[in-house]
Amino acid sequence: MRNVIVMIFVGLLTGCANQLFYYPDRVDYEARLLVPVPHEDVWISSTDGVRLHGWFLKAQGEPKATVVYLHGNAQNLTAHAAYIDWLPAAGYNVLVADYRGYGLSTGKPSRAGVLADARASWFYARSRNDVDPENMILFGQSLGGANALTLAGREKLPGLKAVVADSAFSSYSRIGREKMLQIPVLGYLLWPFSPLIVSGGLSPDAGIKNIAPTPLLLIHGNQDTVVPSSHSDRLFAAASTPKWLWTLEGGGHTEAFARFRTQIAPRLLRFMDYALSGDASRLDSADQEKIAIRPR
């Protein structure tokens, strides 16, 4: 009987634990911005009849490429747009869409659902008349970084020229176990059941090696207390070349394009120039030293 009670308890925790990856809200953070983000409101059809709300930010001048941006697990796109609002001035279109249950999007978030939403965003962007479908970049942060890596590792996305993941976790089960151990006393009691409580399906590490030969960039702060930088270390080790890992000394969670923007944004632009052209001389000098040039 005791075993049955334990399994029921674990089953209840499983549903709760997997939902803890999502903290959506419907607050309009745009109203708090000092400088509004020029955008076009768009609607995207995902699976199961879910409608996703997004913003399309048009490049200034002739677009170099289109970035599909996958945001983190909290708030909604009106908060996360501040991470990528500088890209249009650099010549890039940007599509950012809310996952199901976030912002104005319908539905309820789930692991398979948000991955399906990421895929729907990719193909919507490619379908636009003002987008070159053969020059596309996938960029995600935190949960969005994990989704970007999982999506690109599971299928060959048409038009994909680069994948960028900032502060991503390597697997749901690993980050779940780490968070569980932070719960006083209870965490250690639940530790033996952690593989059951937080499943590892649809995790980035399962297919990251399949992203090659598309250039892959991982970014992580070495003082990240939300997702430890060891996750990007594991992902980098599992990935195939060409790949780069930028470690931000003293950086916290998703600070690359906030506190470290003046340092990282120009370097990212050089990386994207390389990914689009295949010309390694366009990379930052530190990145040129680490390159394994892909055949053209």
N, C-alpha and C positions, 0 to 999 in steps of 0.2 A: 504493500500500500504506500509506503514511504516513497518508493521509486516512482510510482504513478503520480504522486503529489509533486515530486521534484520535476518530472517531465512536463506536467501541466504548467507549473511555474515558469519553466524554461520556455515553453511555447508562448506564454503570454509575454515574456520579456523579449522574445524574438521579434514580434510585431512592433513592440515599442522601440526597441533598439534600432531597427532598420529605419523607422520613421524619424529618429533623432538626427538623421543626416539632412533634414529639410526644415528650414525656419522661414517660410514665406510670409510676406505681409502685403498689404494693399495700400500702404502709405505712399503718397505722391511726394517723393523727395526732390523732384525737380523744382518745386516751389521754394526750396531752401537754397538753391544754387545762386551764387552771386552773378554768374554769367550763364544764362540758359544755353542748352545744347541744341543747336539747330538740327532738326530731324524730320523725317516723314514717318507718321504712324502707319504700321503695316499689320496685317493679320495673316497668319500662317495656319494651314490645316495640318494637324498632326494625326496620330492614330486614334482610333476609338471615338472619332467625332470631336476631339479636343481642338479648341481654337486658341492659338498662341498670339499674344500681343507682342509686337516688337517695334523697335526704332531702326530706321535706315538713315545713316549719316553719310551724306554724299561728299566725295572727295572734292577738294578745291582744285580746279583745273582738270586736266586729263588724268583719269585714275590709273595708278600703277597696278593696282590689284584690289581685291575685295577681301576684307577680314571678317570672318564669322567668329564672333566673340561669345563665349559661353561663361556666364557669370557664376559667382559662388553660391553657397547654400542658404544665405539669409537675405532678407529684405526683398528687393526686386530691381528691375533694370534701371529705374530712375535713380537709384543710389549707385549702382555699379557703373553707369555710363561715365562717371568721372574718371575711371581708370583708362578710358580709351578715347576721350573727347578730343585729344590732341592729334589723333591719326588722320582725320580729314585734311588738316592743314599740311600734312606731310604727303598728301596725294593718295590716300587710301579711303575707299568706301568701307564702311563698317556696318554690319548687321548685328544687333544685339536683340535677342528675344527672351521673354520670360518663359521659364518652364511651366508646365501645367500646375495650377494652383498658386502661382506667383503673380502679383500685380493684377492685371486685367485678364490674364489667361484663365481659361476654364479648367475643370478637372482637379485631380488630387495628385500630388507628387508621389512617385515610386521610382525605384531604381531603373526598371525597364522603361518606365514612362518618360523620365527625363532624358534617357539616352535616345529614345525615339524622337523626342522633341529636338534634340541636338541635330539628329539626322534630317528631320524635316526642315530645320533652319538652313542647313547646308544646301539642300536641293531647292528651297525657295530662292535663296540668294542667286544660285546659278540660273534660275529661270527668268530673272529680271532682264529687261531689254538694255538697261544701263550698266550691266555687269558683264565683264569678259569671263565666261564660264571656265576658261582654261588657266586663269590666273587667280587662284584662291588660296587663302591662308586660314588655318584653323588655330584659334588662340583661346585658351581657357585659363581661369584662375581658380585655385582651390578645388571645390567640387567640379567646377567647369573644366579645370585642367584634367582631372581624372576622367571626365566624360569625353574630352577631346582625345585623350590617349586611347581610351577604350574604343571609341568610334573608329578612329584611324587604324587601330590595330585589328579590328574585326572585319573591315571591308576596305577595298581600294576606292577611295573617294575620287570621283572624276574631277580633274582640274586642281587637285591638291598640290601645292608647291612647298608648303612648310607646315610644321606643327609646333606650336609654342605652348608650354604648360608651366604656369607660375604657381608655386606652393601646392602642388598636387600630392595626393596620397597614393601609395603604391597599391593598396588593396583595402577593401571595406573591412575584411576580417582583421587585418593588422591594426588599422587605426581604431577599430572597435575595441580590440583587446587592450590597446594602450589607454583608451579613455576609461575602460572598465576598471583598470587597475588604479585609476585616480580616485575611485570611490572608496572612502575609508571603510575598512573591514569587509563590507559587502563585496567589493571588487575581488578580493582574494578568495572569498567563498564561491563566487561565480566563475572564477578563472577556469576551472576544469570544463565548464560548459560553454566557454566563449566561442568555439567553432560553431556551436548550435545556435547561440544567441545572435551572433552577427555573421551571416553567411558571406562567402567570398566571391559569389558570382558576379559577372560583368565588371571585373576589376581591371585596372590598367595593366598590371604586370603580366596578365595572361597572354596578351597579344602585342606588347610593345615592340618586340623584335620584328614584327611584320610591317611596321611603319616604313622601314628602309625599303628603297633608297631615298625616300623623301627626307630632307633635312629635318632633324628633331632638335629642339632647344628646350632644356629644362632650366628653370630659375628657382632658387630657394634661398631664403635667409637662414643663416646658421643659428639664429636665436629665435626661430619660430617655435612658439609654445603651443600653437594650435595643431599644426601638422609638422612634426619634427623633420629636419632636413635629411635625416636618414632615409626617409621615404624616396626622395629624389635620388639619393645615392644608390638605392636598390633599383630604381627604375633605370638609371643611367647604366648600371652594370648589366641589366637585362636587355637593353636596347642594342640594336645593330648600328653601325656607322652608315651615314654621317650623323654624328650626334655631338651635342655640347651641353655642359652643365655650368651654369653661372652661379656661384655661391656668393651671396651678399654678406660680407662681414658685418655683424651686428644687426642684420636685418631680421625683422619680425614677419608675421604672416601677411602675404600679399602687399608688401611694402615696395616692391620693385618699381611700380608706376605711381607711387604716392611719395613717400619720403626720399626714394632713390631715383626719381624720374629724370632729373637732369643728367644723371650718370648713365642710366640704363636705356632711356628712350632713344638717344642717338645710336647706341650700340645695336639696339633691336632693329632700327631702320637699316643699318648696314647689313645685318644678318638677312633681312627680308630682301634687300637688293641682291644679295648673293643667291638666295633661294630662287628668285625670279629669273635671274640671268645666268646662273651657273658660273659666274666670274668670281673666283675666290679672292681676287685682289680687292673686292669691295668690302670684305669682312674687316672687322676690327683686327688690328695687328695681333692681339692676344688670341683671337679665334683662328686666325690663319695658321698659327703654329700647331693647332690641334686638328686640323682638317684632314680627312681622308677623302680626297676629291672623287666624287662619283663620276662614272663614265657618261659622256654626253652622246 
